[in-house]
Amino acid sequence: MKIKITKPDTTLFEGDAKLVQLPGTGGQFEILNNHAPIISSLAKGSVRVVLEDNSEQSFDIRGGVVKSQQNDLMILVQ
């Protein structure tokens, strides 16, 4: 799935991944390929991205929102 993680002034990550773990305001959750459409608010925590080659990247955030539809994931963070 295509992932884009952006802050108001810069893009933190843009690329393909097979799993994203997010700190939702109701608790931690994951998004995988072919996930149902979702829009959710994010709490302070860490966004974990698992790439196709199983390597990982993490991004600490202070909150934000995520929108996922048709394997296109947009994460707007503070």
C-alpha positions in Angstrom: 0.0 0.0 0.0 1.1 3.6 -0.6 1.9 5.6 2.5 2.4 9.3 3.0 3.2 10.8 6.4 3.3 14.6 6.4 3.7 17.4 8.9 2.5 21.0 8.1 5.9 21.9 6.8 7.5 18.7 5.5 6.9 15.1 4.4 8.3 12.6 6.8 7.8 9.5 4.7 6.5 8.5 1.3 6.6 5.0 -0.1 5.2 1.5 0.0 4.6 -0.5 3.1 2.9 -3.7 4.1 1.8 -2.7 7.7 1.4 0.5 9.6 0.9 0.6 13.4 -0.8 3.8 14.7 -1.5 5.3 18.1 -5.3 5.9 17.8 -7.1 8.0 20.4 -9.0 4.9 21.4 -5.9 2.7 21.4 -3.2 1.3 19.2 -4.3 -0.2 15.8 -2.8 -1.5 12.6 -3.6 -1.1 8.9 -2.7 -3.8 6.4 -3.1 -4.1 2.6 -6.8 -4.1 1.5 -8.0 -2.6 4.8 -11.5 -1.3 4.9 -11.7 2.5 4.4 -11.0 4.4 7.6 -10.7 7.9 9.0 -9.4 8.1 12.6 -7.8 10.6 15.0 -4.3 9.9 16.3 -2.9 10.4 19.8 0.6 11.2 20.9 2.8 8.2 20.3 4.8 6.4 17.6 3.8 5.5 14.0 5.6 2.2 13.0 5.9 1.5 9.3 6.9 -2.0 8.1 8.3 -1.9 4.6 8.0 -4.6 2.0 11.5 -5.9 2.8 10.5 -6.3 6.5 12.6 -3.3 7.6 11.0 -0.8 9.9 10.8 2.9 10.4 9.3 4.8 13.4 8.1 8.4 13.7 7.2 10.0 17.0 4.0 12.2 16.7 2.1 14.5 19.0 -1.3 13.6 17.3 -2.9 13.8 14.0 -5.4 12.1 11.6 -5.2 9.1 9.3 -7.3 8.4 6.2 -7.0 5.0 4.4 -8.9 4.1 1.2 -8.0 1.6 -1.6 -4.5 0.9 -0.3 -3.7 4.6 -0.2 -2.9 5.8 3.3 -2.5 9.5 4.2 -1.3 10.4 7.7 -1.3 14.0 8.8 0.7 14.6 12.0 1.9 17.3 14.4 
